[in-house]
Amino acid sequence: MLYLRDLWRRHRRKVLVTAGVFGSGYLLYKLYDAHKRRLTDLERQVAREKENDEFIKAQMQVHFDNIQRIAVTATLPHAMHYLSCQIDEDLNLSHLTDRLMKGKVQPNSLSSSEKLELWDRLKILSFTRMVVSIWAVTILSLYIRVQVNILGKHLYIDTACGLGSSHLLEDADPIDRDDQQKFLASADFLASHGLRKLICGMQTAATEVLKAEQLRDFFNTAILHQTIMQILDMFLSMGSPHHWVDCMMPEDPRSHKLAKTSSSGETNPLEFTQFDQLMVETREVVSSAEFGNVVELSLKAVAKALVEDKSFQSGGGSLTNGMPLARLLPRIAQICPSLVEEPSKNQFIKIIQNVPEVGLFFTLLYSSMSAS
């Protein structure tokens, strides 16, 4: 016993140090083991979230492709057909050409001043129909692509919320199918409500640009392209910035409903629907400087392709070599319907889609909306 006490007295410090080392080592091991388990759990959680995000993206792409298919196969063809019919109705030039033909067969049926007036009206309205068609096919095809991107964004949000993956989007209300269809159907606003205003503005611009042009004046490819762009530029610069947006879509529902509430004396504002939200977001995009730049480049591309079209280059003279304005007008009337024909046959829609800046704009728009 005395031996053990003496041994403990002599080696107590070493024993305590050794025990402390072993104790500390065990504690560190337990801490390390707990940390390692936490890291493993975190890695599993990250892997699950990544897998979930990939699934969400795949689901979003399915939804987006479905909306894209509907837009390309149904919305755009329907809107283009409706637009074509309305342009043909509102800018039908047959009454002018019929009177001029009658005057040619029966010279005494029209006086010189009446002939000049008819030719001048035909000149203005022919160019008006051409630039209206150029603007309409450009804006309509771009507008529907904006709609598809905005719907794609909301479908992404709906999918993410449905899978419970995004706490940032918990309060987002899903867009129901009726609002989606109503939103896509708003592409008909141009043909049903905005066309008259568009025609009036284009006719004013065409009258100003063409006021000095005579029927005997020669037009070639460059002059016609320059004239088209002058009319379009004048129209776009008329009135307030982005005034042309009102030809494409209804007024901002926020200001409209506020004004309606104030005029009726109601204290509670009218309900702001999901459809209203979609329209507000669309107006913000189409009113942006970036979209305006895409519109300008697309209009130039369509105008360039139009003046180089074979309809202007054959049949009794070529526009490349030049021809009198009087001979150019029938060719303008002949080519205008092709600008607004159905998308599957419409070369000008394909030209718009192939403008590099258009593709870049929608790629950035889609990316920014998906990330927001």
C-alpha positions in Angstrom: 0.0 0.0 0.0 2.8 2.4 0.9 4.5 1.3 -2.3 1.4 2.3 -4.3 1.1 5.7 -2.6 4.8 6.3 -3.2 4.3 5.3 -6.8 1.3 7.6 -7.2 3.2 10.5 -5.5 6.1 10.1 -7.8 4.1 9.6 -11.1 0.9 11.6 -10.3 1.9 14.4 -12.6 2.6 12.0 -15.5 -0.7 10.1 -15.0 -2.7 13.3 -14.8 -1.0 14.7 -18.0 -1.5 11.4 -19.8 -5.2 11.2 -18.7 -5.6 14.8 -19.8 -4.1 14.1 -23.2 -6.3 11.0 -23.6 -9.4 13.0 -22.4 -8.7 15.9 -24.7 -8.1 13.5 -27.6 -11.4 11.7 -27.0 -13.2 15.1 -26.8 -11.6 16.3 -30.0 -12.5 13.0 -31.6 -16.1 13.4 -30.6 -16.2 17.0 -31.8 -14.6 15.9 -35.1 -17.0 13.0 -35.5 -20.0 15.4 -34.8 -18.6 17.9 -37.3 -18.1 15.2 -39.9 -21.7 14.0 -39.4 -23.0 17.5 -39.8 -20.9 17.9 -43.0 -22.3 14.7 -44.3 -25.8 15.7 -43.6 -25.2 19.1 -45.2 -23.8 17.5 -48.3 -26.8 15.2 -48.5 -29.1 18.2 -48.1 -27.3 20.1 -50.8 -27.4 17.1 -53.1 -31.2 16.8 -52.5 -31.7 20.5 -53.1 -29.6 20.3 -56.3 -31.6 17.3 -57.4 -34.8 19.1 -56.6 -33.7 22.3 -58.5 -32.8 20.2 -61.5 -36.3 18.6 -61.4 -37.8 22.1 -61.1 -35.9 23.3 -64.1 -36.9 20.2 -66.1 -40.6 20.8 -65.1 -40.3 24.5 -65.9 -38.9 23.6 -69.4 -41.8 21.3 -70.0 -44.2 24.0 -69.1 -42.3 26.6 -71.1 -42.1 24.4 -74.2 -45.8 23.8 -73.9 -46.6 27.5 -73.8 -44.1 28.1 -76.6 -45.9 25.4 -78.7 -49.3 27.0 -78.0 -47.9 30.4 -78.9 -46.3 29.3 -82.2 -49.0 26.9 -83.4 -52.1 28.6 -82.2 -51.7 32.1 -80.8 -49.4 33.6 -83.5 -51.2 32.0 -86.5 -54.6 33.1 -85.1 -53.4 36.6 -84.3 -51.7 37.0 -87.8 -54.9 35.8 -89.6 -57.1 38.2 -87.6 -54.6 41.0 -88.2 -54.4 40.3 -92.0 -58.2 40.4 -92.3 -58.4 43.7 -90.4 -55.7 45.3 -92.5 -57.3 44.2 -95.7 -60.6 45.6 -94.5 -59.4 48.9 -93.1 -56.8 49.5 -95.9 -58.6 48.1 -98.9 -57.5 50.1 -101.9 -59.8 48.5 -104.5 -62.2 51.4 -104.5 -59.3 53.7 -105.6 -57.9 51.3 -108.3 -61.4 50.6 -109.6 -62.1 54.3 -110.1 -58.7 54.8 -111.8 -59.3 51.8 -114.1 -62.7 53.2 -115.0 -61.2 56.6 -115.7 -58.7 54.8 -118.0 -61.5 53.0 -119.9 -63.8 56.0 -119.9 -61.5 59.1 -120.0 -64.4 61.5 -119.6 -65.5 60.0 -116.3 -62.7 61.7 -114.3 -61.3 65.1 -114.5 -57.6 65.7 -114.4 -57.8 67.0 -110.8 -59.8 64.0 -109.7 -57.3 61.7 -111.3 -54.4 63.5 -109.5 -56.3 63.3 -106.2 -57.0 59.6 -106.6 -53.4 58.9 -107.5 -52.2 60.9 -104.5 -54.5 59.0 -102.2 -53.4 55.7 -103.7 -49.8 56.7 -103.1 -50.3 57.6 -99.5 -52.5 54.6 -98.6 -50.3 52.1 -100.5 -47.3 53.2 -98.4 -49.4 53.4 -95.3 -50.6 49.7 -95.8 -47.0 48.6 -96.4 -45.5 50.3 -93.3 -48.5 49.2 -91.1 -47.9 45.6 -92.2 -44.2 45.9 -91.6 -44.7 47.3 -88.1 -47.5 45.0 -87.2 -45.8 41.7 -88.2 -42.6 42.8 -86.4 -44.3 44.0 -83.2 -46.8 41.1 -83.0 -44.2 38.4 -83.4 -41.9 40.0 -80.7 -44.8 40.7 -78.4 -45.9 37.1 -78.4 -42.4 36.0 -77.6 -42.4 38.4 -74.6 -45.7 36.9 -73.5 -44.1 33.4 -73.6 -41.1 34.4 -71.5 -43.3 36.1 -68.9 -45.6 33.1 -68.7 -42.5 30.9 -68.4 -41.3 32.9 -65.4 -44.6 32.4 -63.6 -44.8 28.8 -64.4 -41.3 28.4 -62.9 -42.5 30.1 -59.8 -45.6 27.9 -59.6 -43.6 24.8 -60.0 -41.0 25.9 -57.4 -43.8 26.7 -54.9 -45.6 23.4 -55.6 -42.5 21.5 -54.7 -41.9 23.6 -51.6 -38.4 24.5 -52.7 -38.4 28.2 -52.5 -39.3 30.0 -49.3 -38.8 33.3 -51.1 -41.8 32.6 -53.3 -44.2 31.3 -50.6 -46.7 34.2 -51.2 -46.8 33.9 -54.9 -50.3 33.0 -56.3 -50.3 30.6 -59.2 -51.6 31.7 -62.6 -54.7 29.7 -63.4 -55.4 28.4 -66.9 -58.1 31.0 -67.6 -55.7 33.9 -66.9 -53.0 32.2 -69.1 -55.4 31.9 -72.0 -56.7 35.4 -71.5 -53.2 36.7 -71.4 -52.2 35.0 -74.7 -55.5 36.1 -76.3 -54.5 39.7 -75.6 -52.3 39.5 -78.7 -55.5 40.2 -80.6 -55.6 43.7 -79.1 -53.7 45.2 -82.0 -56.2 43.9 -84.6 -59.3 44.5 -82.6 -58.6 47.8 -80.9 -55.2 49.3 -81.8 -55.1 49.1 -85.6 -57.1 52.2 -86.3 -54.8 54.3 -84.2 -51.8 52.7 -85.8 -53.1 53.4 -89.3 -53.9 57.0 -88.4 -50.4 57.6 -87.1 -48.7 55.8 -90.1 -50.8 57.7 -92.6 -49.8 61.0 -91.0 -46.2 60.0 -91.2 -46.5 58.7 -94.8 -48.2 61.9 -95.9 -45.4 64.0 -94.5 -42.6 61.9 -96.0 -44.2 61.5 -99.4 -45.6 65.0 -99.8 -42.9 66.0 -102.3 -42.9 62.7 -104.3 -44.4 62.7 -107.8 -45.7 59.7 -109.7 -42.9 60.2 -112.3 -40.1 60.2 -109.7 -37.8 57.2 -109.9 -37.5 54.8 -107.0 -34.9 52.1 -106.6 -34.1 49.6 -103.8 -32.1 52.1 -101.7 -34.7 55.0 -102.1 -37.6 52.7 -101.3 -35.8 51.4 -98.2 -34.9 54.9 -97.1 -38.5 56.0 -97.6 -39.9 53.1 -95.6 -37.5 53.8 -92.7 -38.3 57.5 -92.7 -42.0 56.8 -92.3 -41.4 54.3 -89.6 -38.9 56.6 -87.8 -41.4 59.5 -88.0 -44.2 57.4 -86.6 -42.1 56.1 -83.7 -41.0 59.7 -82.8 -44.5 61.1 -82.8 -46.1 61.9 -79.5 -44.8 60.6 -76.1 -42.1 58.0 -75.8 -43.4 54.5 -76.5 -46.8 55.9 -77.5 -47.0 53.0 -80.0 -47.3 50.5 -77.0 -50.9 51.7 -76.7 -51.6 50.3 -80.2 -50.3 46.9 -79.0 -51.9 46.4 -75.6 -54.5 48.0 -73.3 -53.6 50.8 -71.0 -51.8 50.1 -67.7 -54.5 48.3 -65.5 -53.1 50.0 -62.4 -53.8 53.5 -63.6 -57.0 52.5 -65.3 -58.5 50.8 -62.2 -57.3 53.7 -60.0 -59.1 56.2 -62.2 -62.2 54.1 -62.4 -62.3 53.8 -58.6 -61.9 57.6 -58.2 -64.5 58.5 -60.7 -67.1 56.1 -59.1 -66.5 57.4 -55.6 -65.6 53.9 -54.3 -63.3 53.7 -51.3 -62.0 50.2 -52.0 -59.8 49.8 -55.1 -60.8 47.3 -57.7 -59.2 43.9 -57.5 -55.8 43.6 -59.1 -55.9 40.2 -60.8 -53.2 37.8 -61.9 -54.0 38.8 -65.5 -53.4 42.4 -64.6 -50.0 41.5 -63.2 -49.1 39.7 -66.4 -50.1 42.7 -68.5 -48.1 45.1 -66.2 -45.0 43.0 -66.6 -45.5 42.8 -70.3 -45.8 46.6 -70.6 -42.6 47.1 -68.6 -40.7 44.8 -71.0 -42.1 46.3 -74.2 -41.6 49.9 -72.9 -37.9 49.2 -72.1 -35.0 50.8 -74.1 -33.7 47.3 -74.9 -36.9 46.2 -76.5 -37.1 49.4 -78.4 -33.6 48.7 -79.8 -34.7 45.2 -80.8 -37.8 46.6 -82.6 -35.7 49.1 -84.5 -33.2 46.5 -85.7 -36.1 44.1 -86.6 -37.9 46.8 -88.6 -34.7 47.5 -90.6 -34.2 43.8 -91.3 -37.8 43.4 -92.5 -37.7 46.5 -94.7 -34.4 45.4 -96.2 -35.8 41.9 -97.0 -38.9 43.5 -98.4 -37.3 45.8 -100.9 -35.1 42.9 -102.1 -38.0 40.6 -102.6 -38.4 39.1 -106.0 -41.8 40.7 -106.4 -40.0 44.0 -106.8 -37.4 42.6 -109.1 -39.4 41.0 -111.9 -42.2 41.7 -114.3 -41.5 44.6 -116.6 -38.6 46.3 -114.8 -36.4 45.9 -111.7 -36.5 48.0 -108.6 -32.7 47.6 -108.6 -32.5 49.7 -111.8 -35.3 52.0 -110.7 -38.8 52.6 -111.8 -41.4 55.5 -111.7 -43.4 55.7 -108.5 -46.6 55.1 -110.6 -45.3 51.7 -111.6 -44.1 50.9 -108.1 -47.5 51.3 -106.4 -49.1 48.2 -107.9 -46.2 46.1 -106.8 -46.5 47.5 -103.3 -50.1 46.5 -103.3 -49.2 43.0 -104.6 -46.5 42.3 -101.9 -48.3 43.7 -98.8 -50.4 40.6 -98.1 -47.2 38.5 -97.9 -46.1 40.5 -94.9 -49.0 39.3 -92.8 -49.6 35.8 -94.1 -49.6 32.8 -91.8 -46.4 32.2 -89.9 -45.5 28.9 -91.6 -45.3 30.7 -94.9 -44.1 34.1 -93.7 -40.5 34.7 -94.5 -40.5 38.0 -92.7 -41.2 36.3 -89.3 -38.3 34.0 -89.9 -36.1 37.1 -90.7 -37.1 38.7 -87.4 -36.3 35.5 -85.5 -32.9 35.4 -87.1 -31.8 38.9 -86.1 -28.9 38.2 -83.7 -29.9 40.9 -81.3 -33.4 39.5 -81.0 -32.1 36.1 -80.0 -29.7 37.7 -77.5 -32.5 39.9 -76.0 -34.8 37.0 -75.3 -32.0 34.8 -74.0 -31.1 37.5 -71.5 -34.8 38.1 -70.7 -35.5 34.5 -70.1 -32.4 34.1 -67.9 -33.2 37.2 -65.8 -36.8 36.0 -65.3 -35.7 32.5 -64.3 -33.2 33.9 -61.8 -35.6 36.5 -60.3 
